[in-house]
Amino acid sequence: MLRFFVRALGLLLLAAGFAALIIDGTRSIAAGGLTMARFGDLCAYFLPRVYPLLQPAIERNVHPLLWDPVMMGFFLAPSWIVLTAFGLLLLWMAKRRSVTIGHSSRP
């Protein structure tokens, strides 16, 4: 049952990544140059109360160096790449194990 929800969330994130890619492509064509929406802008739009509190919480509770090189690079990445990567990761985690035929499972 949990595998179903992880797969469904992975497919939704994969679809959202594809939609973000189409939106970025349309904006780039309209602007006449390459424009991409950052993942941080997407988080700030959908989570307006939580997103400004992430930096102080991570710097205070985890480590200050985690925010600047790691999380800033993560939030500055294009949104379609991050959404697609998370979707593929969830789909990979929820896949069924392959059955090995011809090998004994007895000790």
Backbone as JSON Lines, residues from 0, in Angstrom:
{"i":0,"aa":"M","n":[0.81,-1.19,0.0],"ca":[0.0,0.0,0.0],"c":[0.87,1.26,0.0]}
{"i":1,"aa":"L","n":[1.94,1.22,0.79],"ca":[2.84,2.36,0.83],"c":[3.56,2.53,-0.5]}
{"i":2,"aa":"R","n":[3.88,1.4,-1.13],"ca":[4.54,1.46,-2.43],"c":[3.66,2.15,-3.46]}
{"i":3,"aa":"F","n":[2.35,1.94,-3.37],"ca":[1.42,2.59,-4.29],"c":[1.46,4.11,-4.12]}
{"i":4,"aa":"F","n":[1.45,4.58,-2.87],"ca":[1.47,6.02,-2.63],"c":[2.8,6.65,-3.04]}
{"i":5,"aa":"V","n":[3.89,5.95,-2.82],"ca":[5.19,6.47,-3.24],"c":[5.26,6.53,-4.75]}
{"i":6,"aa":"R","n":[4.75,5.5,-5.43],"ca":[4.71,5.52,-6.9],"c":[3.82,6.64,-7.42]}
{"i":7,"aa":"A","n":[2.65,6.81,-6.81],"ca":[1.73,7.87,-7.25],"c":[2.36,9.24,-7.05]}
{"i":8,"aa":"L","n":[3.02,9.46,-5.93],"ca":[3.7,10.73,-5.69],"c":[4.85,10.93,-6.68]}
{"i":9,"aa":"G","n":[5.57,9.85,-6.98],"ca":[6.64,9.93,-7.96],"c":[6.12,10.29,-9.34]}
{"i":10,"aa":"L","n":[5.02,9.7,-9.74],"ca":[4.43,10.03,-11.04],"c":[3.91,11.46,-11.08]}
{"i":11,"aa":"L","n":[3.33,11.92,-9.97],"ca":[2.88,13.31,-9.91],"c":[4.04,14.29,-10.01]}
{"i":12,"aa":"L","n":[5.14,13.99,-9.33],"ca":[6.31,14.86,-9.4],"c":[6.94,14.82,-10.79]}
{"i":13,"aa":"L","n":[6.92,13.66,-11.42],"ca":[7.44,13.55,-12.78],"c":[6.58,14.36,-13.75]}
{"i":14,"aa":"A","n":[5.27,14.3,-13.58],"ca":[4.37,15.1,-14.42],"c":[4.55,16.59,-14.15]}
{"i":15,"aa":"A","n":[4.75,16.96,-12.9],"ca":[4.98,18.37,-12.57],"c":[6.3,18.85,-13.16]}
{"i":16,"aa":"G","n":[7.31,18.01,-13.16],"ca":[8.58,18.37,-13.77],"c":[8.45,18.57,-15.27]}
{"i":17,"aa":"F","n":[7.67,17.71,-15.92],"ca":[7.44,17.86,-17.36],"c":[6.66,19.14,-17.65]}
{"i":18,"aa":"A","n":[5.66,19.42,-16.82],"ca":[4.88,20.65,-17.01],"c":[5.76,21.88,-16.79]}
{"i":19,"aa":"A","n":[6.64,21.84,-15.81],"ca":[7.55,22.96,-15.57],"c":[8.51,23.14,-16.75]}
{"i":20,"aa":"L","n":[8.94,22.03,-17.35],"ca":[9.8,22.12,-18.53],"c":[9.07,22.77,-19.7]}
{"i":21,"aa":"I","n":[7.81,22.41,-19.9],"ca":[7.02,23.0,-20.98],"c":[6.8,24.5,-20.72]}
{"i":22,"aa":"I","n":[6.52,24.86,-19.47],"ca":[6.3,26.27,-19.13],"c":[7.59,27.07,-19.33]}
{"i":23,"aa":"D","n":[8.72,26.51,-18.9],"ca":[10.0,27.2,-19.11],"c":[10.32,27.34,-20.59]}
{"i":24,"aa":"G","n":[10.02,26.31,-21.37],"ca":[10.24,26.39,-22.81],"c":[9.37,27.44,-23.46]}
{"i":25,"aa":"T","n":[8.12,27.52,-23.05],"ca":[7.21,28.53,-23.6],"c":[7.66,29.94,-23.23]}
{"i":26,"aa":"R","n":[8.08,30.12,-21.98],"ca":[8.59,31.43,-21.56],"c":[9.87,31.8,-22.3]}
{"i":27,"aa":"S","n":[10.72,30.82,-22.56],"ca":[11.96,31.09,-23.28],"c":[11.68,31.5,-24.72]}
{"i":28,"aa":"I","n":[10.71,30.85,-25.35],"ca":[10.36,31.22,-26.72],"c":[9.77,32.61,-26.76]}
{"i":29,"aa":"A","n":[8.91,32.92,-25.8],"ca":[8.27,34.24,-25.77],"c":[9.28,35.35,-25.45]}
{"i":30,"aa":"A","n":[10.27,35.05,-24.63],"ca":[11.24,36.07,-24.24],"c":[12.37,36.2,-25.26]}
{"i":31,"aa":"G","n":[12.52,35.22,-26.11],"ca":[13.59,35.26,-27.1],"c":[14.94,34.87,-26.53]}
{"i":32,"aa":"G","n":[14.96,34.32,-25.35],"ca":[16.2,33.87,-24.7],"c":[15.87,32.8,-23.68]}
{"i":33,"aa":"L","n":[16.89,32.2,-23.12],"ca":[16.69,31.12,-22.17],"c":[16.28,31.67,-20.8]}
{"i":34,"aa":"T","n":[15.11,31.3,-20.33],"ca":[14.65,31.66,-18.99],"c":[14.14,30.4,-18.3]}
{"i":35,"aa":"M","n":[14.55,30.22,-17.06],"ca":[14.11,29.06,-16.3],"c":[13.69,29.49,-14.91]}
{"i":36,"aa":"A","n":[12.6,28.94,-14.43],"ca":[12.13,29.21,-13.08],"c":[12.96,28.4,-12.09]}
{"i":37,"aa":"R","n":[13.42,29.06,-11.04],"ca":[14.22,28.38,-10.02],"c":[13.3,27.64,-9.06]}
{"i":38,"aa":"F","n":[13.83,26.59,-8.46],"ca":[13.06,25.8,-7.51],"c":[12.73,26.61,-6.26]}
{"i":39,"aa":"G","n":[13.6,27.52,-5.88],"ca":[13.34,28.39,-4.72],"c":[12.16,29.3,-4.96]}
{"i":40,"aa":"D","n":[12.01,29.8,-6.2],"ca":[10.85,30.63,-6.52],"c":[9.57,29.82,-6.44]}
{"i":41,"aa":"L","n":[9.64,28.57,-6.88],"ca":[8.47,27.69,-6.81],"c":[8.08,27.41,-5.36]}
{"i":42,"aa":"C","n":[9.08,27.16,-4.52],"ca":[8.81,26.94,-3.09],"c":[8.26,28.19,-2.42]}
{"i":43,"aa":"A","n":[8.79,29.35,-2.78],"ca":[8.31,30.6,-2.19],"c":[6.88,30.89,-2.62]}
{"i":44,"aa":"Y","n":[6.5,30.46,-3.82],"ca":[5.14,30.69,-4.3],"c":[4.15,29.76,-3.61]}
{"i":45,"aa":"F","n":[4.5,28.48,-3.47],"ca":[3.57,27.51,-2.9],"c":[3.64,27.44,-1.37]}
{"i":46,"aa":"L","n":[4.75,27.82,-0.79],"ca":[4.91,27.78,0.68],"c":[5.36,29.15,1.19]}
{"i":47,"aa":"P","n":[4.5,30.18,1.12],"ca":[4.96,31.53,1.47],"c":[5.3,31.72,2.94]}
{"i":48,"aa":"R","n":[4.71,30.94,3.83],"ca":[5.01,31.1,5.25],"c":[6.22,30.25,5.68]}
{"i":49,"aa":"V","n":[6.38,29.11,5.07],"ca":[7.42,28.17,5.5],"c":[8.77,28.49,4.87]}
{"i":50,"aa":"Y","n":[8.79,28.91,3.62],"ca":[10.05,29.1,2.9],"c":[10.98,30.13,3.55]}
{"i":51,"aa":"P","n":[10.5,31.29,4.03],"ca":[11.44,32.23,4.68],"c":[12.01,31.7,5.99]}
{"i":52,"aa":"L","n":[11.36,30.73,6.6],"ca":[11.84,30.2,7.88],"c":[12.83,29.06,7.71]}
{"i":53,"aa":"L","n":[13.06,28.6,6.48],"ca":[13.97,27.47,6.28],"c":[15.42,27.82,6.6]}
{"i":54,"aa":"Q","n":[15.88,28.96,6.14],"ca":[17.28,29.32,6.36],"c":[17.63,29.43,7.84]}
{"i":55,"aa":"P","n":[16.88,30.19,8.64],"ca":[17.25,30.23,10.07],"c":[17.13,28.88,10.76]}
{"i":56,"aa":"A","n":[16.14,28.08,10.37],"ca":[15.97,26.78,11.02],"c":[17.12,25.84,10.69]}
{"i":57,"aa":"I","n":[17.54,25.82,9.43],"ca":[18.65,24.93,9.05],"c":[19.96,25.41,9.66]}
{"i":58,"aa":"E","n":[20.21,26.71,9.64],"ca":[21.46,27.23,10.2],"c":[21.52,27.03,11.72]}
{"i":59,"aa":"R","n":[20.39,27.14,12.39],"ca":[20.37,27.02,13.85],"c":[20.38,25.57,14.3]}
{"i":60,"aa":"N","n":[19.59,24.71,13.64],"ca":[19.4,23.35,14.13],"c":[20.34,22.32,13.51]}
{"i":61,"aa":"V","n":[20.75,22.51,12.27],"ca":[21.59,21.51,11.63],"c":[23.04,21.99,11.6]}
{"i":62,"aa":"H","n":[23.37,22.85,10.62],"ca":[24.72,23.41,10.52],"c":[24.68,24.57,9.55]}
{"i":63,"aa":"P","n":[25.39,25.65,9.84],"ca":[25.35,26.81,8.93],"c":[25.91,26.53,7.54]}
{"i":64,"aa":"L","n":[26.89,25.64,7.44],"ca":[27.46,25.34,6.13],"c":[26.53,24.53,5.24]}
{"i":65,"aa":"L","n":[25.53,23.9,5.82],"ca":[24.58,23.15,5.0],"c":[23.72,24.1,4.18]}
{"i":66,"aa":"W","n":[23.45,25.28,4.68],"ca":[22.57,26.19,3.96],"c":[23.24,26.76,2.71]}
{"i":67,"aa":"D","n":[24.43,27.35,2.88],"ca":[25.01,28.09,1.75],"c":[25.45,27.2,0.6]}
{"i":68,"aa":"P","n":[26.32,26.25,0.74],"ca":[26.7,25.53,-0.47],"c":[25.65,24.52,-0.95]}
{"i":69,"aa":"V","n":[24.98,23.84,-0.03],"ca":[24.1,22.74,-0.43],"c":[22.69,23.24,-0.77]}
{"i":70,"aa":"M","n":[22.03,23.83,0.2],"ca":[20.63,24.2,0.0],"c":[20.47,25.36,-0.97]}
{"i":71,"aa":"M","n":[21.4,26.29,-0.98],"ca":[21.3,27.4,-1.94],"c":[21.46,26.89,-3.37]}
{"i":72,"aa":"G","n":[22.36,25.96,-3.58],"ca":[22.49,25.35,-4.91],"c":[21.25,24.57,-5.29]}
{"i":73,"aa":"F","n":[20.63,23.95,-4.32],"ca":[19.4,23.19,-4.55],"c":[18.25,24.13,-4.92]}
{"i":74,"aa":"F","n":[18.12,25.25,-4.21],"ca":[17.03,26.17,-4.49],"c":[17.27,27.04,-5.71]}
{"i":75,"aa":"L","n":[18.52,27.15,-6.17],"ca":[18.81,27.91,-7.38],"c":[18.74,27.05,-8.64]}
{"i":76,"aa":"A","n":[18.57,25.75,-8.49],"ca":[18.47,24.86,-9.65],"c":[17.13,25.07,-10.36]}
{"i":77,"aa":"P","n":[17.07,24.79,-11.65],"ca":[15.79,24.9,-12.36],"c":[14.75,23.94,-11.76]}
{"i":78,"aa":"S","n":[13.52,24.41,-11.69],"ca":[12.48,23.64,-11.01],"c":[12.18,22.33,-11.71]}
{"i":79,"aa":"W","n":[12.26,22.3,-13.04],"ca":[11.92,21.05,-13.73],"c":[12.96,19.97,-13.45]}
{"i":80,"aa":"I","n":[14.2,20.35,-13.24],"ca":[15.23,19.34,-12.94],"c":[14.99,18.74,-11.55]}
{"i":81,"aa":"V","n":[14.7,19.59,-10.58],"ca":[14.51,19.11,-9.21],"c":[13.26,18.24,-9.12]}
{"i":82,"aa":"L","n":[12.16,18.67,-9.72],"ca":[10.93,17.9,-9.66],"c":[11.08,16.55,-10.37]}
{"i":83,"aa":"T","n":[11.72,16.56,-11.53],"ca":[11.93,15.32,-12.27],"c":[12.86,14.38,-11.5]}
{"i":84,"aa":"A","n":[13.91,14.92,-10.9],"ca":[14.84,14.08,-10.14],"c":[14.16,13.44,-8.93]}
{"i":85,"aa":"F","n":[13.35,14.21,-8.2],"ca":[12.63,13.63,-7.07],"c":[11.61,12.6,-7.52]}
{"i":86,"aa":"G","n":[10.93,12.87,-8.63],"ca":[9.97,11.9,-9.16],"c":[10.64,10.61,-9.56]}
{"i":87,"aa":"L","n":[11.77,10.69,-10.26],"ca":[12.49,9.48,-10.65],"c":[13.05,8.74,-9.44]}
{"i":88,"aa":"L","n":[13.5,9.49,-8.43],"ca":[14.0,8.86,-7.21],"c":[12.9,8.08,-6.5]}
{"i":89,"aa":"L","n":[11.72,8.67,-6.4],"ca":[10.61,7.97,-5.75],"c":[10.17,6.76,-6.55]}
{"i":90,"aa":"L","n":[10.14,6.86,-7.87],"ca":[9.78,5.71,-8.69],"c":[10.82,4.6,-8.58]}
{"i":91,"aa":"W","n":[12.09,4.98,-8.5],"ca":[13.14,3.98,-8.33],"c":[13.04,3.29,-6.97]}
{"i":92,"aa":"M","n":[12.7,4.05,-5.93],"ca":[12.57,3.48,-4.59],"c":[11.38,2.54,-4.48]}
{"i":93,"aa":"A","n":[10.33,2.79,-5.27],"ca":[9.11,2.0,-5.14],"c":[9.03,0.85,-6.12]}
{"i":94,"aa":"K","n":[10.08,0.61,-6.91],"ca":[9.99,-0.48,-7.88],"c":[10.08,-1.82,-7.17]}
{"i":95,"aa":"R","n":[9.52,-2.82,-7.81],"ca":[9.55,-4.16,-7.24],"c":[10.91,-4.8,-7.48]}
{"i":96,"aa":"R","n":[11.28,-5.63,-6.56],"ca":[12.54,-6.33,-6.7],"c":[12.38,-7.41,-7.77]}
{"i":97,"aa":"S","n":[13.41,-7.58,-8.55],"ca":[13.35,-8.63,-9.57],"c":[13.58,-9.99,-8.92]}
{"i":98,"aa":"V","n":[12.87,-10.96,-9.42],"ca":[12.98,-12.32,-8.91],"c":[14.14,-12.99,-9.62]}
{"i":99,"aa":"T","n":[15.04,-13.53,-8.84],"ca":[16.16,-14.25,-9.44],"c":[15.74,-15.69,-9.67]}
{"i":100,"aa":"I","n":[15.69,-16.07,-10.91],"ca":[15.27,-17.41,-11.28],"c":[16.52,-18.28,-11.45]}
{"i":101,"aa":"G","n":[16.46,-19.46,-10.88],"ca":[17.56,-20.39,-11.04],"c":[18.51,-20.39,-9.88]}
{"i":102,"aa":"H","n":[18.3,-19.56,-8.88],"ca":[19.17,-19.52,-7.72],"c":[18.35,-20.0,-6.52]}
{"i":103,"aa":"S","n":[18.96,-20.82,-5.73],"ca":[18.3,-21.35,-4.55],"c":[18.3,-20.28,-3.45]}
{"i":104,"aa":"S","n":[17.18,-20.17,-2.75],"ca":[17.1,-19.22,-1.65],"c":[17.36,-19.89,-0.31]}
{"i":105,"aa":"R","n":[17.68,-21.17,-0.36],"ca":[17.96,-21.89,0.89],"c":[19.41,-21.66,1.31]}
{"i":106,"aa":"P","n":[19.62,-21.65,2.62],"ca":[21.01,-21.47,3.09],"c":[21.86,-22.71,2.9]}
